[in-house]
Amino acid sequence: HVYVAHGGKTNRRQQVDRLVIMVSWMQAEFRLTGIEQIGRRQVIAFWKAHRDMAPATAYAYWLAVKVLWGWLGRVGLPPMPRSAA
């Protein structure tokens, strides 16, 4: 409920869609049983598998991962894609 209270509606919907795409990919690739199993390894593997992504798109996905990172209580920032770094 806290997440839906901030930012524009369109942006929130796009970020949720991006998170669903990323988490679904990670679940299929790594056979995750819970969202708490997402870490640096999974995020880096996602970036490597999607190297053809445009820099602006990759940055938008990274912003979505950053929100997830905060929800999971991870320290620091999630790994950035090389194209957006």
N, C-alpha and C positions, 0 to 999 in steps of 0.2 A: 504493500500500500504506500510505503514511503516513496518508492520509485515512480509511481504514477502521479505523484503530487508535484513534480518539478519538470520544467521544460515544455516544449511544444508537443502537441499530440502526435503530429506527423513524425517528428524525430523519435519519439518514444516508440512508436509502432515500428519504425524502421530498425531501431536498435534491437527490439525484441525479435523481429524477423531474422536479423543477422545472428543473434545469439542462438536462436533455434537451429539455424543452418549449421553454425559452428559446432554446437553441442551434439547435434545429430551426426555430423561427420566424425567427431571424436569418439562418440559412442560406437559407431560402426567400425572404426579403425582399431580402437583399443579395448573394445568390449567393456566399457565402463559400466558399473552398476549404480553409481551415484555421482551427482554433480561435484561432490567434494573431492573426487579423484582427479579432477582437472588441475593440471599444474603446468609448469614451464615446458615440460617435454611435449605435452599434447598441443600446446599453443604453437611451439616451434614447428612441430610436424604439420600443423595446419598451414602455416606460412609456407613451408617447403612444398607442400602439395598444391598450393594455389599461387605459385610464383608469377603466373600470367595475369594476376589481378592488377588493375590499374592502381597507381599510387594513391589516388584520392579514395578509391573504394577500400583499399587495404587499410588506410588510415581510419575510415569510418568503422571498419570491423574492429580495429584496435581500440577505438573509443568504446565500443560495445563490450569488448573483453575487459577493458578497464573497469567498467561498471560491475561486471561479474566478479572480477578480482576483489573489489571492495566487499561485495556480498559474501565472498568466501573467507574474508578476513586475511587475505594474503598480504605480506609485507612488501612494500615497494611497488614498482610498476610491472605489468606483464611484459613479456618480450615483444618488441616491435618488429614489424616486417622490415626486411632490408630495404625494400623500395621506398618506404615511408620514413626511414631513419635519416 
